Amino acid sequence: MSAWLPVAPCTPRDCVRGTADRAGVVRAVLRLAAVLTLVAAGAALLPCGRRVPAAAVRRWCRWVVRAAGVRVRIAGRAAPSGGLLLVAPHVSWLDVPLLAAVRPARMVAKAEIRRWPVAGPLAARGGVLFLDRDRLRALPGTVERIAGVLRAGGAVAAFPEGSTWCGRERGPFRHAVFQAALDARVPVQPVRIRYLGPRETPTTAAAFVGDDTLLRCVWRVVSARGLIAEVEMCAPLPPGPHTDRRDLAYAARRAVGSGRRR
């Protein structure tokens, strides 16, 4: 593995605190069954591709999050059409359907996900743009593929931190994906995602960090009590004022870090 790869200091042991109770096991099982049913239904529709209306995709993504027992609050909106790069800090597996609930987009993900059982093949069929972080020479080609999607009027969603953080702290935004937006001359829209607990205070129950497993994280979410996901669409950063990818990445990172603290 390359030494330059971003690594968050967050670990399940040090950062993650669940909100489950023993009495909620049956409820958690029912939630998990509902999530798996919706995911299976979505997988069955993957061959239909773009023939599925965007509004239906947004509703399905919200249903997946709600089926997990998470209340969703969305403030603001994304442009419904035209090239757009959505960027957000990365905390949880829930981030993916939450972004798509705002505007369906092709995700940028690390190439390792392609090798995951079940999830890997589904991601590939769903049009995920895989980034091979171990091969620096492949990076320009990936940036060009992203730029091509943006030039064609599509939306791309990325997590520029390059690693998941617990939500209490955030990492710097890596610059590469912002070059694609500059090359395609499309706006970048930062998105702020927060997870709150029963008393509407920040919680790490949804965090998927360190050596945590996806199954363990999913179970923690469906077992949680009163989990809320807040999605706040920040003002888009139009092409033109930011001509350097580092400057653009800094502006986007500053936007998601300037939200209200609870």
Salt bridges, closest charged atoms under 4 A:
ASP21 OD2 - ARG27 NH2 3.87
ASP21 OD2 - ARG225 NE 2.95
ASP95 OD2 - HIS90 ND1 2.82
GLU112 OE2 - ARG133 NH2 3.22
ASP132 OD2 - ARG135 NH1 3.87
GLU144 OE2 - ARG151 NH1 2.99
GLU200 OE2 - ARG73 NH2 2.56
GLU200 OE1 - ARG262 NH1 3.86
ASP212 OD1 - ARG216 NE 2.66
ASP212 OD2 - ARG220 NH2 2.71
GLU230 OE2 - ARG73 NH1 3.18
GLU230 OE1 - ARG194 NE 3.22
GLU230 OE1 - ARG260 NH2 3.69
GLU230 OE2 - ARG262 NH2 2.91
GLU232 OE1 - ARG192 NH1 2.89
GLU232 OE1 - ARG194 NH2 3.08
GLU232 OE1 - ARG260 NH1 3.63
ASP247 OD2 - HIS242 ND1 2.78
